[in-house]
Amino acid sequence: MTYDPLQALIAAGAVPANSFPPNSRYAGTPVKVHEGVAYLGRRLLPQPDRLGTLGEHAVVEGDRLDSLSARYLGDPELWWRIADGNPAAHPDELTATIGARLRITTQEGMPGVPDA
């Protein structure tokens, strides 16, 4: 294996492991290297039942995950947190059915609101 000074700096904590902002679903996901090519490690989805509930939302016409996350979480780029808390094969499925109930969840490890 060849010595890579950049990877040595990352391993030592002198250089961030990735450059994703804190509100990105990839923040904290490690950057790995294989045969000299850097790539993003796998992000494992949390189990929805391990996420605390902040509340629920009944889907209405025109709802989008980014607008819902802006409303409930204060940041449209946190749409992925709503997707993580509501299982679907594709995030657009979550707002496709009018009246569907979506859990608005915390990130893993944070408590929710009792009886939300």
N, C-alpha and C positions, 0 to 999 in steps of 0.2 A: 504494500500500500504506500502511495506517495504522500509526502507531507503537504498539506494544504494550509497555508498561513491564515486564510480567511476562516476556515472551519475551526482552526485552533483558537482564534479570537472569539468566535461564536461560543465554543465550548467553555471558554474562560469567562464568558459573560461580558466581555469588553465590547462586543457588537451584538445588537439585538438579534434574536433567532429568526425573526421575520419582521417585515416592515408594515404589517397590517395594523390599522388603527385599533384602539381598544374596543370600539363598537362593531368590529368586523367579526363574523362567525369564524374567521380563520386566525384571529389573534390568539397567540399561544400555541398554534399548530407548528410543530417543528419543521424546519427546512432540512432536508436530507440530501445527501450526495451519493450518486451511484455512477461509477466510471467517469467522474469529472463533471457530471451533469447534476445541477441542483434541482430539486423538486420539492413540492409541498407534501408533507406527510398526510396520512389519512386523518380526517376529522370524523370521529365516531359520534353518531347522534345519541343524545341522552335518552333514557327511557322516559316517556312523557309522564308517567306516574311518579317519577322522582323529582319533578319540577313543582314548586309551590304555585298555587293559583292566586292571582291578583283579582280576577273577576272573569266574567263571561261577556261575550258580545254576540248578538243575534245578527246574522248577515243580512244586509239590505242591498238593494240594487245600487251598483256603482262602488261597492266596497272593494278596496285593494289592501293587501297586507302592509304596504308602505304607509298608507294613510292611517290605517288602524294602529300601527306601531307608533306613528307620530302622536296620535290621540292618546293612547294608553301608556306608552313608554317614553314619550317625549323625544323620540328620534326615529325618523322614517327608515334609517338604515338598520334598525333593529328588527325588521320584519321577520328575519329568520328565527327569532325567539318565539314568535307566534307559530311559525311553521314547526318548530321543534316540539311544541306542546300539543300539537294537533296532527295526528298521523295522517298522511296522504302521500301518494306516490309522487305527486307534483304539487308545489305550493299553490298554483292557480286553482286547484280543485277545492281548496278551503273556502273560497269566496264564490264558487260557482252556483251554489244552491241557496236561494233566498230562504231565510229562516234558520239555516244551519247555525248551531251554537259553537262558538270558538272559545276555547280557554285562553285567557291572557295569563301567561305564566312568567315566573321569575327565572333567572338563570339557575342552573344546577347548584345546589348547596345553599341557596337562599330560601328562607321560609316564606310561605305565602301568607295570605290574609285568612284568618279563621272564618269559616262559613261563607267564603266568597262565592 
